[in-house]
Amino acid sequence: MREKTVCFSGHRPEKLPFNGDESIFEVKTLMSRLFREINSAIFQGYTTFVSGMAKGVDLWAAKYIIEQKEKNHSLRLICAVPYQGYGKGWKGVDKWDLNWILYKADEIVHVSENYSPYCLKKRNEYMVDNSSKLIAVVSDFNSGTGHTVRYANKNNVEVRLIKF
């Protein structure tokens, strides 16, 4: 399964241009670049996609995979949730998106039972360990996404960077 699996990493909205406001042209362009990379991976034969379920890039990717699954029934979405109860305090559209994606997912993996200072890092490493490609949307390499890119490089996982 790992050979045909892609995982995602990217910044949360507050670190994206215009706080990730999807109505802004620059953010739409960034999303388009992400979707192009996903389409390229599908064209190359990748069928399983792993989202870490963070706000921003992870949720964009997961929603896009769900859309693509309607056209291509061989695609699978795995949600790598960092811990039990993740997103419990989310509100509004973020909470709705999280719950909808989890409902539509083919598999949900809770990487840790409880929150800990290391559970997000553990989730990121789990995704890389179970993938052969990482698509990362990044501007700040001193971040969780930066660590994930370095971890993927160290473990010979192909990395496709979308820099902004």
TORNU-553198 format. One record per residue: x, y, z of N, C-alpha, C, O, CB in turn; residue number from 1. Coordinates in pm, whole numbers, plus 50000, padded with zeros to 5 digits. Glycine has a CB too. Layout:
// residues N
- n.c1  n.c2  n.c3  ca.c1  ca.c2  ca.c3  c.c1  c.c2  c.c3  o.c1  o.c2  o.c3  cb.c1  cb.c2  cb.c3  nr
- X  Y  Z  X  Y  Z  X  Y  Z  X  Y  Z  X  Y  Z  NUM
...
//
This chain:
// residues 164
- n.c1  n.c2  n.c3  ca.c1  ca.c2  ca.c3  c.c1  c.c2  c.c3  o.c1  o.c2  o.c3  cb.c1  cb.c2  cb.c3  nr
- 50082  49881  50000  50000  50000  50000  50087  50126  50000  50052  50225  49935  49907  50000  50120  1
- 50198  50124  50072  50282  50244  50084  50326  50298  49948  50336  50420  49931  50404  50213  50170  2
- 50353  50210  49851  50404  50252  49720  50306  50343  49647  50349  50425  49566  50434  50130  49634  3
- 50179  50331  49673  50076  50408  49604  50006  50507  49697  49891  50543  49676  49972  50314  49541  4
- 50079  50552  49802  50020  50639  49903  50090  50774  49909  50213  50782  49908  50025  50572  50040  5
- 50009  50879  49915  50055  51017  49926  50003  51074  50057  49888  51052  50094  50008  51104  49804  6
- 50089  51148  50127  50041  51222  50244  50062  51372  50221  50135  51413  50131  50115  51176  50373  7
- 49997  51451  50305  49999  51596  50291  50052  51661  50417  50036  51610  50528  49860  51649  50259  8
- 50116  51775  50398  50154  51859  50511  50146  52003  50463  50174  52033  50347  50297  51824  50565  9
- 50110  52091  50552  50102  52232  50516  50064  52315  50636  50021  52264  50740  50003  52254  50402  10
- 50079  52443  50618  50054  52535  50729  49905  52550  50757  49819  52528  50672  50114  52670  50698  11
- 49878  52588  50881  49742  52623  50922  49709  52761  50867  49799  52835  50826  49727  52619  51078  12
- 49580  52797  50866  49539  52922  50802  49615  53046  50847  49646  53132  50764  49395  52944  50827  13
- 49646  53058  50974  49713  53179  51023  49853  53197  50966  49908  53307  50972  49720  53175  51173  14
- 49912  53090  50909  50044  53102  50847  50037  53103  50694  50139  53109  50626  50133  52986  50893  15
- 49916  53099  50641  49895  53104  50496  49869  53249  50454  49831  53331  50538  49778  53011  50452  16
- 49887  53280  50326  49854  53416  50280  49708  53450  50314  49620  53366  50298  49879  53430  50128  17
- 49684  53571  50358  49549  53619  50388  49474  53525  50483  49353  53506  50472  49470  53635  50260  18
- 49549  53468  50577  49492  53375  50677  49412  53261  50613  49316  53211  50672  49403  53451  50774  19
- 49452  53221  50493  49387  53108  50427  49247  53137  50377  49170  53044  50353  49383  52992  50519  20
- 49211  53265  50363  49077  53302  50317  49057  53254  50174  49118  53307  50080  49055  53457  50327  21
- 48973  53153  50158  48954  53087  50029  48888  53174  49924  48880  53134  49807  48873  52963  50048  22
- 48840  53291  49961  48778  53380  49862  48881  53473  49797  48848  53545  49702  48669  53463  49928  23
- 49004  53473  49847  49109  53562  49796  49185  53492  49683  49218  53374  49693  49207  53602  49911  24
- 49212  53566  49575  49276  53510  49455  49405  53435  49489  49425  53324  49440  49306  53622  49356  25
- 49494  53493  49569  49622  53429  49600  49604  53296  49671  49681  53202  49650  49708  53522  49687  26
- 49503  53286  49755  49475  53160  49825  49415  53059  49728  49450  52941  49731  49378  53183  49946  27
- 49326  53104  49642  49271  53016  49539  49382  52960  49450  49380  52843  49411  49167  53091  49452  28
- 49480  53044  49418  49593  53001  49337  49675  52895  49410  49716  52795  49350  49683  53121  49299  29
- 49698  52915  49537  49771  52818  49618  49696  52684  49624  49756  52578  49611  49794  52872  49760  30
- 49565  52692  49643  49483  52570  49644  49490  52500  49508  49499  52378  49502  49336  52604  49681  31
- 49486  52577  49402  49494  52521  49267  49625  52446  49247  49627  52340  49185  49480  52631  49163  32
- 49735  52501  49298  49865  52434  49286  49863  52301  49363  49917  52201  49316  49979  52526  49340  33
- 49800  52301  49481  49786  52177  49558  49704  52075  49480  49742  51958  49471  49720  52206  49696  34
- 49592  52118  49425  49505  52026  49352  49573  51971  49227  49552  51856  49189  49374  52096  49315  35
- 49656  52055  49162  49732  52008  49046  49829  51897  49085  49843  51798  49013  49809  52126  48982  36
- 49895  51912  49200  49987  51807  49249  49911  51679  49279  49959  51569  49250  50062  51855  49375  37
- 49793  51693  49338  49711  51574  49367  49670  51507  49236  49680  51385  49224  49585  51613  49450  38
- 49626  51585  49140  49587  51527  49009  49705  51456  48944  49689  51349  48885  49534  51636  48914  39
- 49822  51514  48954  49942  51452  48899  49969  51318  48967  50003  51220  48901  50064  51546  48914  40
- 49955  51314  49097  49976  51188  49171  49875  51083  49129  49910  50966  49112  49966  51213  49324  41
- 49750  51122  49113  49647  51028  49067  49683  50976  48929  49673  50855  48903  49506  51096  49065  42
- 49724  51065  48840  49765  51025  48705  49882  50926  48710  49889  50837  48626  49805  51149  48623  43
- 49973  50942  48807  50088  50853  48823  50050  50720  48888  50135  50632  48903  50196  50922  48906  44
- 49924  50703  48928  49879  50576  48982  49865  50570  49133  49838  50463  49188  49971  50472  48940  45
- 49883  50682  49200  49862  50683  49345  49712  50673  49372  49632  50739  49307  49922  50813  49410  46
- 49676  50590  49470  49535  50567  49497  49495  50594  49642  49376  50608  49671  49499  50426  49463  47
- 49591  50602  49732  49561  50625  49874  49623  50757  49917  49738  50786  49887  49615  50508  49962  48
- 49543  50837  49988  49585  50970  50030  49560  50983  50181  49455  50946  50231  49508  51081  49951  49
- 49660  51038  50250  49653  51049  50396  49655  51196  50435  49748  51269  50402  49770  50972  50464  50
- 49552  51238  50507  49544  51376  50557  49560  51374  50708  49503  51289  50777  49408  51443  50516  51
- 49640  51467  50758  49660  51482  50903  49550  51561  50971  49551  51576  51093  49791  51548  50929  52
- 49455  51612  50894  49331  51674  50942  49349  51808  51013  49260  51851  51086  49264  51580  51034  53
- 49463  51874  50993  49481  52008  51049  49402  52108  50964  49377  52085  50846  49632  52048  51055  54
- 49363  52219  51026  49296  52325  50952  49389  52375  50843  49511  52373  50859  49253  52442  51046  55
- 49333  52420  50733  49413  52471  50623  49440  52365  50519  49347  52300  50470  49543  52527  50675  56
- 49566  52346  50485  49608  52260  50375  49556  52117  50389  49507  52060  50291  49759  52259  50366  57
- 49565  52059  50507  49521  51920  50526  49373  51903  50494  49334  51808  50426  49548  51875  50671  58
- 49292  51996  50542  49148  51986  50515  49117  52015  50368  49028  51951  50311  49070  52084  50604  59
- 49189  52110  50307  49170  52135  50163  49195  52007  50084  49116  51969  49997  49263  52249  50113  60
- 49308  51941  50115  49345  51819  50042  49241  51710  50063  49201  51642  49968  49483  51770  50086  61
- 49198  51692  50186  49100  51586  50216  48969  51610  50142  48910  51517  50086  49075  51578  50368  62
- 48922  51735  50141  48797  51765  50070  48812  51740  49920  48719  51691  49855  48754  51911  50095  63
- 48928  51774  49866  48951  51753  49724  48954  51602  49691  48898  51560  49590  49084  51819  49680  64
- 49016  51524  49776  49017  51378  49753  48875  51324  49755  48839  51240  49672  49104  51307  49861  65
- 48794  51370  49848  48654  51324  49853  48582  51358  49722  48507  51275  49670  48579  51390  49974  66
- 48604  51478  49668  48546  51514  49538  48593  51419  49429  48514  51373  49347  48582  51659  49501  67
- 48723  51389  49427  48780  51303  49323  48731  51160  49336  48720  51089  49235  48932  51306  49330  68
- 48701  51116  49457  48650  50979  49478  48517  50956  49407  48484  50843  49371  48634  50951  49628  69
- 48440  51064  49387  48312  51050  49317  48334  51012  49171  48249  50946  49110  48232  51180  49326  70
- 48448  51052  49114  48481  51022  48974  48568  50897  48962  48564  50829  48859  48551  51140  48910  71
- 48645  50868  49065  48742  50759  49062  48726  50676  49189  48780  50712  49294  48888  50813  49047  72
- 48653  50566  49179  48618  50486  49296  48735  50404  49352  48722  50339  49455  48506  50394  49262  73
- 48849  50408  49284  48966  50335  49336  49042  50418  49439  49132  50366  49506  49059  50295  49221  74
- 49008  50546  49453  49079  50632  49548  49031  50607  49690  48914  50577  49715  49060  50780  49511  75
- 49126  50622  49785  49096  50604  49927  49150  50724  50005  49255  50778  49972  49158  50471  49981  76
- 49075  50764  50107  49119  50870  50197  49134  50813  50337  49041  50756  50394  49018  50988  50196  77
- 49254  50830  50391  49281  50792  50530  49301  50920  50610  49379  51006  50571  49406  50698  50541  78
- 49230  50931  50721  49246  51046  50810  49334  51004  50926  49297  50919  51006  49108  51098  50861  79
- 49452  51065  50934  49546  51038  51044  49521  51145  51151  49578  51254  51146  49697  51039  50994  80
- 49436  51113  51245  49396  51206  51350  49499  51196  51463  49530  51086  51508  49251  51175  51403  81
- 49553  51310  51508  49662  51304  51606  49627  51237  51739  49711  51170  51798  49711  51443  51634  82
- 49502  51254  51786  49462  51195  51915  49310  51189  51925  49240  51261  51854  49522  51275  52034  83
- 49261  51103  52014  49117  51092  52040  49067  51228  52088  49131  51290  52174  49086  50980  52145  84
- 48955  51275  52036  48898  51402  52079  48953  51522  52004  48916  51636  52034  48921  51420  52225  85
- 49040  51499  51906  49096  51607  51825  48983  51685  51759  48891  51625  51704  49194  51551  51719  86
- 48990  51816  51764  48891  51903  51700  48766  51927  51783  48674  51995  51739  48851  51845  51571  87
- 48763  51872  51904  48644  51883  51988  48603  52029  52013  48484  52058  52020  48667  51814  52121  88
- 48699  52119  52027  48669  52259  52053  48652  52344  51928  48630  52465  51939  48776  52316  52136  89
- 48663  52283  51811  48647  52360  51687  48504  52409  51675  48411  52349  51729  48687  52275  51565  90
- 48488  52518  51601  48355  52576  51583  48331  52606  51435  48424  52609  51354  48339  52705  51668  91
- 48204  52628  51403  48166  52674  51270  48205  52580  51157  48196  52458  51169  48226  52807  51245  92
- 48250  52641  51046  48280  52565  50925  48395  52467  50947  48396  52359  50887  48314  52660  50809  93
- 48492  52502  51032  48603  52409  51059  48551  52280  51121  48592  52171  51081  48707  52475  51153  94
- 48462  52292  51217  48405  52173  51282  48322  52092  51183  48330  51969  51179  48318  52214  51404  95
- 48242  52163  51102  48160  52095  51003  48250  52020  50905  48226  51902  50878  48070  52196  50927  96
- 48354  52086  50851  48446  52022  50756  48511  51899  50819  48515  51793  50757  48554  52122  50710  97
- 48562  51914  50940  48627  51801  51008  48533  51681  51017  48569  51570  50978  48674  51843  51150  98
- 48413  51704  51067  48319  51593  51086  48274  51533  50953  48258  51411  50942  48197  51640  51164  99
- 48254  51617  50851  48213  51567  50719  48323  51481  50658  48296  51374  50603  48179  51685  50625  100
- 48448  51528  50668  48560  51453  50613  48575  51319  50686  48594  51216  50622  48692  51534  50624  101
- 48566  51321  50818  48575  51195  50894  48464  51099  50854  48487  50978  50845  48569  51223  51046  102
- 48345  51150  50830  48232  51067  50787  48259  51005  50650  48223  50889  50627  48104  51150  50783  103
- 48321  51080  50560  48345  51034  50424  48473  50952  50408  48494  50889  50304  48351  51152  50332  104
- 48559  50951  50510  48688  50882  50501  48670  50732  50488  48573  50674  50535  48774  50913  50625  105
- 48767  50671  50422  48768  50524  50412  48825  50460  50538  48792  50347  50572  48849  50480  50290  106
- 48911  50535  50606  48973  50483  50728  49013  50601  50816  49056  50705  50766  49097  50392  50695  107
- 48997  50583  50947  49040  50683  51045  49139  50616  51138  49110  50512  51197  48918  50744  51124  108
- 49257  50677  51149  49360  50626  51239  49385  50731  51346  49422  50845  51315  49493  50592  51161  109
- 49364  50695  51472  49400  50783  51583  49542  50745  51624  49565  50639  51681  49297  50771  51706  110
- 49636  50833  51592  49777  50801  51611  49813  50793  51758  49896  50710  51797  49864  50905  51541  111
- 49752  50876  51841  49775  50872  51985  49639  50866  52055  49538  50916  52004  49857  50997  52034  112
- 49638  50805  52171  49513  50796  52245  49475  50932  52305  49359  50971  52301  49524  50691  52356  113
- 49574  51003  52359  49550  51132  52426  49643  51238  52369  49744  51208  52305  49570  51119  52578  114
- 49607  51364  52395  49693  51473  52355  49823  51467  52436  49823  51438  52555  49623  51609  52374  115
- 49933  51496  52368  50062  51514  52434  50139  51617  52352  50101  51645  52238  50143  51376  52446  116
- 50245  51673  52408  50322  51770  52331  50383  51712  52202  50426  51787  52114  50432  51827  52417  117
- 50388  51579  52192  50453  51514  52078  50355  51450  51980  50397  51393  51879  50549  51410  52127  118
- 50225  51457  52008  50131  51380  51926  50121  51432  51782  50097  51353  51691  49993  51383  51990  119
- 50140  51561  51759  50134  51612  51621  50256  51566  51542  50244  51529  51425  50126  51766  51621  120
- 50372  51568  51606  50494  51517  51541  50479  51368  51512  50516  51320  51405  50619  51542  51631  121
- 50424  51295  51608  50402  51151  51591  50307  51125  51474  50327  51032  51396  50346  51088  51721  122
- 50201  51207  51461  50107  51195  51350  50177  51219  51217  50158  51143  51122  49990  51294  51366  123
- 50260  51324  51211  50332  51356  51087  50425  51242  51048  50433  51205  50930  50411  51487  51103  124
- 50496  51188  51143  50588  51077  51114  50512  50951  51073  50558  50878  50986  50677  51047  51237  125
- 50397  50926  51134  50313  50813  51094  50276  50826  50946  50284  50729  50870  50186  50806  51183  126
- 50234  50948  50905  50193  50968  50766  50309  50941  50671  50292  50872  50570  50141  51111  50746  127
- 50427  50995  50701  50544  50975  50615  50584  50827  50613  50616  50772  50508  50663  51062  50663  128
- 50582  50762  50729  50620  50621  50738  50529  50530  50655  50568  50419  50620  50619  50575  50883  129
- 50409  50577  50626  50313  50495  50552  50285  50548  50412  50183  50515  50352  50183  50488  50630  130
- 50376  50631  50360  50359  50691  50227  50489  50681  50148  50597  50662  50204  50315  50839  50239  131
- 50476  50694  50017  50595  50703  49933  50611  50842  49872  50710  50871  49805  50590  50598  49823  132
- 50511  50930  49896  50519  51067  49847  50455  51160  49949  50353  51128  50011  50450  51080  49708  133
- 50518  51278  49964  50464  51385  50048  50442  51507  49960  50533  51549  49888  50560  51418  50167  134
- 50324  51564  49967  50296  51693  49905  50288  51794  50018  50203  51783  50106  50163  51690  49818  135
- 50378  51893  50015  50387  51989  50125  50371  52131  50073  50436  52171  49977  50521  51974  50199  136
- 50285  52207  50139  50266  52349  50111  50335  52424  50225  50293  52417  50340  50112  52388  50099  137
- 50444  52496  50189  50531  52547  50296  50596  52681  50259  50633  52704  50144  50639  52445  50329  138
- 50607  52765  50359  50690  52886  50346  50789  52893  50461  50897  52951  50446  50600  53014  50342  139
- 50755  52836  50574  50837  52841  50695  50885  52699  50726  50807  52613  50766  50757  52902  50816  140
- 51015  52677  50707  51069  52543  50732  51100  52521  50880  51139  52410  50918  51195  52522  50649  141
- 51083  52622  50964  51093  52606  51110  50952  52586  51164  50901  52667  51241  51164  52730  51178  142
- 50891  52478  51122  50751  52450  51154  50730  52300  51154  50821  52223  51122  50653  52520  51053  143
- 50610  52258  51189  50576  52116  51181  50586  52065  51038  50631  51953  51015  50436  52091  51234  144
- 50545  52148  50942  50557  52109  50801  50703  52097  50762  50741  52004  50692  50486  52209  50710  145
- 50786  52191  50807  50930  52184  50779  50991  52057  50835  51072  51992  50768  51001  52304  50837  146
- 50953  52021  50958  51003  51896  51018  50957  51776  50935  51034  51683  50912  50954  51882  51164  147
- 50833  51779  50889  50779  51668  50811  50855  51653  50680  50884  51541  50638  50628  51689  50784  148
- 50887  51764  50615  50966  51761  50491  51103  51700  50519  51149  51613  50445  50980  51904  50430  149
- 51169  51746  50624  51302  51691  50657  51294  51542  50690  51380  51465  50649  51364  51768  50777  150
- 51191  51501  50762  51173  51361  50798  51150  51277  50671  51204  51167  50659  51054  51344  50896  151
- 51070  51329  50579  51046  51257  50453  51175  51244  50373  51205  51137  50321  50937  51329  50369  152
- 51250  51353  50362  51378  51347  50289  51472  51245  50351  51535  51167  50280  51446  51485  50287  153
- 51481  51244  50483  51569  51151  50556  51528  51005  50532  51611  50915  50536  51567  51183  50706  154
- 51398  50983  50508  51345  50847  50492  51317  50812  50346  51241  50719  50318  51219  50831  50573  155
- 51379  50886  50254  51370  50857  50111  51227  50854  50057  51194  50774  49969  51434  50725  50084  156
- 51144  50944  50110  51009  50962  50059  51014  51080  49962  51068  51185  49995  50904  50986  50176  157
- 50957  51063  49844  50955  51171  49746  50880  51291  49804  50774  51275  49865  50889  51124  49613  158
- 50934  51409  49785  50871  51531  49836  50841  51625  49720  50929  51656  49639  50962  51601  49940  159
- 50718  51669  49713  50676  51771  49617  50644  51895  49698  50548  51897  49775  50552  51724  49530  160
- 50726  51998  49681  50709  52122  49758  50628  52223  49678  50650  52243  49558  50846  52182  49795  161
- 50534  52286  49746  50460  52399  49692  50497  52514  49785  50444  52528  49895  50301  52373  49687  162
- 50590  52598  49738  50638  52708  49819  50558  52834  49788  50513  52855  49676  50787  52733  49796  163
- 50542  52915  49891  50474  53043  49869  50544  53150  49950  50504  53267  49947  50323  53035  49908  164
//
